[in-house]
Amino acid sequence: MPRYEYRCRTCGSTFEVSRPMAESSAPAGCPSGHDDTVKLLSAVAVGGTSAGPSPAAGGGGGGCCGGGCCG
């Protein structure tokens, strides 16, 4: 189940709520009992390089669509 991060505008605390994606836009109450909260934008970190996949990751050629069979 996805976790969403919120910040309380009243006390400034940041907290997470696990809920289904269908309820992602529903309001979330602060653990301290406040109702004035805002959902924070979460950033997803993806590692790697712009040079493409490494041979160890299966990107070194050979195999279908990595070599010559998809001509």
C-alpha positions in Angstrom: 0.0 0.0 0.0 1.4 3.4 -0.9 2.6 5.8 1.8 1.8 9.5 1.5 3.5 12.3 3.3 1.6 15.2 4.8 2.5 18.4 6.7 0.2 20.0 9.4 -0.2 23.7 8.8 -1.2 24.3 12.4 1.8 22.6 14.3 4.2 22.1 11.4 4.7 18.4 12.0 5.3 16.0 9.0 3.7 12.6 9.0 3.0 9.7 6.7 -0.2 7.8 6.0 -0.5 4.4 4.3 -3.7 4.2 2.2 -5.0 2.9 -1.1 -4.3 4.9 -4.2 -8.0 5.5 -4.6 -7.9 7.5 -1.3 -4.7 9.4 -2.1 -6.5 12.8 -2.4 -8.7 12.3 0.8 -7.8 14.6 3.7 -5.6 13.3 6.4 -5.8 14.5 10.0 -2.6 15.4 11.9 -1.6 12.8 14.7 -2.0 15.8 17.1 -5.6 16.2 16.1 -5.4 19.1 13.7 -7.3 19.1 10.4 -5.4 21.7 8.4 -3.0 19.5 6.5 -1.5 19.5 3.1 -0.2 16.5 1.1 3.5 16.9 0.1 4.9 16.0 -3.2 7.1 13.0 -3.0 10.2 12.7 -5.2 11.3 9.3 -6.5 15.1 8.8 -6.7 16.3 6.6 -9.5 20.0 5.7 -9.7 22.1 5.0 -12.8 23.9 6.8 -15.5 22.9 8.4 -18.8 25.3 6.1 -20.7 22.7 3.3 -20.6 22.7 -0.1 -19.0 25.9 -1.8 -18.0 26.9 -5.2 -19.5 26.5 -6.6 -16.0 22.8 -5.5 -16.1 22.3 -7.4 -19.4 22.7 -4.4 -21.7 25.9 -5.5 -23.3 24.4 -7.0 -26.4 23.4 -10.4 -27.4 19.9 -11.8 -26.8 16.8 -10.7 -28.4 16.5 -6.9 -28.9 19.9 -6.5 -27.3 21.7 -7.9 -30.3 20.9 -9.1 -33.8 17.6 -11.2 -33.6 15.2 -8.2 -33.9 16.3 -7.1 -37.3 
